[in-house]
């Protein structure tokens, strides 16, 4: 390698692609990229040729064909006359529902268990230790099957809730777990405003009104916080705005509930089954419960590690100012621990989302059961179904990672 005096650039020669460090890295990257593309092209060509020998083509036209099978749990209208694409959408929405509820409940359980494991109360700390060690050291599939067996064999039948000596509903008499389903309350609207057409879609007007009210309250709350911060910078005193924020979120919702006649409809036993509420399939309840308890054990350890990563001096300083234990944890320790908690928490959310595919063990119709199960078996399009399902899980995981990384960027310490 030669270096010219005075910093002058030598004329470009092909040998510089290997010998000059400025071009060598780019050359190696280009070679690796070409090799990877060649291997990928060979795999695709080999797959297409093998499918052709078997009399198959590679296309996704089967998604427009009639599905011909029923799905017992659906968030959108669906029938056996719907297309395979519609069935895949039903499975996707069911997967997203289970994943969202699992992430929410697992975070709550994990934070509570992680904090309680650090409690000075010996009994509570040991109970949380037993919970964490038991759940995270046994495979999730076994927990799903165990909880399903408990629901099937231990819980009473719907007819057993009849009479004063029968089984009693839980949560203030609003929820009835049975060996067939779990009856929960549902929301009823007496003055239904109907639907409105928005961008070609029919959207429930009541739902749109509630979402608009919440969005407006959130935007005003953001502006109010900015105004309070600016006032604090000018005067050194921050005005009290919590009551305004409370009114922004509560009063419009209460007004809309009164306007539309929204009330809670609790399930009641009529004959041999519950009616009036919503009867959730036990497969759905078992799956959410198992994902929550299993992932919550891992999140508890993440929270415990994050709390221990905060300097003891922070706690001592807060206690010296007269704060009690709970405000110290909520206002001093946990906000600083988030920078340690959030990165591994992303991985747990991704694991929970992918673990939701174990719904096949309880017969819950998620994406794996619809697109990767019945649709695949009926159409024989195993390659297309698997690739499409893998792509959907990849997109979901990337969206979760992007959202959590944005949140992580907001809560991490800002260096000057």
WONOR-V852231 format. One record per residue. N is the residue number from 1. RES is the residue in one small letter. OMEGA is omega in radians with two decimals (NA if undefined). Layout:
((N RES OMEGA) (N RES OMEGA))
This chain:
((1 x -3.09) (2 x 3.08) (3 x 3.13) (4 x 3.12) (5 x 3.07) (6 x 3.08) (7 x -3.13) (8 x -3.13) (9 x 3.13) (10 x 3.07) (11 x -3.09) (12 x 3.06) (13 x -3.12) (14 x 3.13) (15 x 3.14) (16 x 3.11) (17 x 3.12) (18 x -2.99) (19 x -3.10) (20 x -3.10) (21 x 3.12) (22 x -3.08) (23 x -3.02) (24 x -3.12) (25 x 3.12) (26 x 3.12) (27 x 3.13) (28 x 3.11) (29 x 3.13) (30 x 3.14) (31 x 3.13) (32 x 3.13) (33 x -3.14) (34 x 3.13) (35 x 3.13) (36 x 3.13) (37 x 3.12) (38 x 3.11) (39 x 3.12) (40 x 3.12) (41 x 3.11) (42 x 3.13) (43 x -3.14) (44 x -3.13) (45 x 3.12) (46 x 3.12) (47 x -3.14) (48 x 3.13) (49 x 3.12) (50 x 3.08) (51 x 3.12) (52 x 3.11) (53 x 3.13) (54 x -3.14) (55 x -3.12) (56 x 3.04) (57 x -3.14) (58 x 3.10) (59 x -3.10) (60 x 3.13) (61 x -3.13) (62 x -3.13) (63 x 3.12) (64 x 3.14) (65 x 3.13) (66 x -3.11) (67 x 3.08) (68 x 3.09) (69 x -3.10) (70 x 3.06) (71 x -3.02) (72 x -3.08) (73 x -3.06) (74 x 3.10) (75 x 3.12) (76 x 3.13) (77 x -3.11) (78 x 3.04) (79 x -3.13) (80 x 3.09) (81 x 3.11) (82 x -3.10) (83 x 3.06) (84 x 3.08) (85 x 3.09) (86 x 3.10) (87 x 3.09) (88 x 3.10) (89 x 3.09) (90 x 3.12) (91 x 3.12) (92 x 3.13) (93 x 3.08) (94 x 3.08) (95 x 3.14) (96 x 3.12) (97 x 3.13) (98 x -3.11) (99 x -3.13) (100 x 3.12) (101 x 3.12) (102 x 3.12) (103 x -3.13) (104 x -3.09) (105 x 3.14) (106 x 3.10) (107 x 3.12) (108 x -3.13) (109 x -3.11) (110 x 3.13) (111 x -3.14) (112 x -3.12) (113 x 3.14) (114 x 3.12) (115 x -3.13) (116 x 3.11) (117 x 3.08) (118 x -3.10) (119 x 3.07) (120 x 3.07) (121 x -3.04) (122 x -3.07) (123 x -3.13) (124 x 3.14) (125 x -3.13) (126 x 3.09) (127 x 3.11) (128 x 3.09) (129 x 3.11) (130 x 3.12) (131 x -3.09) (132 x -3.07) (133 x -3.12) (134 x -3.03) (135 x -3.07) (136 x -3.13) (137 x 3.06) (138 x -3.09) (139 x -3.10) (140 x -3.12) (141 x 3.11) (142 x 3.10) (143 x 3.11) (144 x -3.13) (145 x 3.12) (146 x -3.13) (147 x 3.09) (148 x 3.11) (149 x 3.10) (150 x -3.14) (151 x -3.05) (152 x -3.00) (153 x -3.01) (154 x -3.06) (155 x -3.12) (156 x 3.03) (157 x -3.14) (158 x -3.10) (159 x -3.12) (160 x 3.11) (161 x -3.11) (162 x 3.06) (163 x -3.12) (164 x -3.13) (165 x -3.13) (166 x 3.12) (167 x -3.09) (168 x 3.07) (169 x -3.09) (170 x 3.14) (171 x 3.10) (172 x 3.07) (173 x -3.11) (174 x -3.07) (175 x -3.13) (176 x 3.06) (177 x 3.13) (178 x 3.13) (179 x 3.11) (180 x -3.14) (181 x 3.08) (182 x -3.12) (183 x -3.12) (184 x 3.10) (185 x 3.07) (186 x -3.13) (187 x 3.13) (188 x 3.13) (189 x 3.14) (190 x -3.13) (191 x -3.08) (192 x 3.14) (193 x 3.14) (194 x -3.11) (195 x 3.06) (196 x 3.13) (197 x -3.12) (198 x -3.14) (199 x 3.11) (200 x 3.14) (201 x 3.08) (202 x -3.08) (203 x 3.13) (204 x -3.07) (205 x 3.12) (206 x 3.11) (207 x 3.12) (208 x 3.13) (209 x 3.12) (210 x 3.14) (211 x 3.12) (212 x 3.13) (213 x 3.12) (214 x 3.13) (215 x 3.11) (216 x 3.12) (217 x 3.14) (218 x 3.13) (219 x 3.10) (220 x 3.10) (221 x 3.11) (222 x 3.12) (223 x -3.13) (224 x 3.10) (225 x 3.11) (226 x 3.11) (227 x 3.13) (228 x 3.12) (229 x 3.10) (230 x 3.10) (231 x 3.12) (232 x 3.11) (233 x -3.10) (234 x -2.99) (235 x -3.08) (236 x 3.13) (237 x -3.13) (238 x 3.13) (239 x 3.11) (240 x -3.08) (241 x -3.05) (242 x -3.12) (243 x 3.07) (244 x 3.11) (245 x 3.10) (246 x 3.14) (247 x -3.13) (248 x -3.08) (249 x -3.02) (250 x -3.01) (251 x 3.11) (252 x 3.14) (253 x 3.11) (254 x 3.12) (255 x 3.13) (256 x 3.10) (257 x 3.08) (258 x -3.11) (259 x -3.08) (260 x -3.12) (261 x -3.12) (262 x 3.07) (263 x -3.09) (264 x 3.14) (265 x -3.10) (266 x -3.13) (267 x 3.09) (268 x 3.14) (269 x 3.10) (270 x -3.05) (271 x -3.13) (272 x -3.11) (273 x 3.08) (274 x 3.11) (275 x 3.11) (276 x 3.11) (277 x 3.13) (278 x -3.14) (279 x -3.13) (280 x 3.09) (281 x -3.11) (282 x 3.06) (283 x 3.10) (284 x -3.12) (285 x -3.14) (286 x -3.11) (287 x 3.14) (288 x -3.13) (289 x -3.13) (290 x 3.11) (291 x -3.13) (292 x -3.08) (293 x -3.12) (294 x -3.13) (295 x 3.10) (296 x 3.12) (297 x 3.11) (298 x 3.13) (299 x 3.10) (300 x 3.10) (301 x 3.10) (302 x 3.13) (303 x 3.13) (304 x 3.11) (305 x 3.11) (306 x 3.12) (307 x 3.13) (308 x 3.12) (309 x 3.11) (310 x -3.10) (311 x 3.11) (312 x 3.13) (313 x 3.10) (314 x 3.12) (315 x -3.13) (316 x 3.11) (317 x 3.12) (318 x 3.11) (319 x 3.12) (320 x 3.10) (321 x 3.09) (322 x 3.11) (323 x 3.09) (324 x -3.01) (325 x -3.09) (326 x 3.06) (327 x 3.10) (328 x 3.14) (329 x -3.05) (330 x -3.00) (331 x -3.05) (332 x -2.99) (333 x -3.06) (334 x 3.09) (335 x 3.11) (336 x -3.13) (337 x -3.08) (338 x -3.12) (339 x 3.06) (340 x -3.03) (341 x -2.95) (342 x -3.10) (343 x 3.09) (344 x 3.10) (345 x 3.09) (346 x 3.14) (347 x 3.12) (348 x 3.08) (349 x 3.11) (350 x 3.11) (351 x 3.13) (352 x -3.14) (353 x 3.13) (354 x 3.11) (355 x 3.10) (356 x 3.09) (357 x 3.05) (358 x 3.07) (359 x 3.12) (360 x -3.13) (361 x -3.13) (362 x 3.09) (363 x 3.12) (364 x -3.03) (365 x 3.07) (366 x -3.12) (367 x 3.13) (368 x -3.10) (369 x -3.11) (370 x -3.09) (371 x -3.10) (372 x -3.12) (373 x -3.06) (374 x 3.13) (375 x 3.13) (376 x -3.11) (377 x -3.11) (378 x -3.04) (379 x -3.07) (380 x -3.14) (381 x -3.08) (382 x -3.12) (383 x -3.13) (384 x -3.12) (385 x -3.13) (386 x 3.14) (387 x 3.13) (388 x 3.14) (389 x 3.08) (390 x 3.12) (391 x 3.13) (392 x 3.11) (393 x 3.11) (394 x 3.14) (395 x 3.12) (396 x -3.12) (397 x 3.13) (398 x 3.10) (399 x 3.10) (400 x 3.13) (401 x -3.13) (402 x -3.13) (403 x -3.13) (404 x 3.09) (405 x 3.05) (406 x 3.10) (407 x 3.12) (408 x 3.11) (409 x -3.14) (410 x -3.04) (411 x -3.11) (412 x -3.10) (413 x 3.11) (414 x 3.14) (415 x 3.12) (416 x NA))
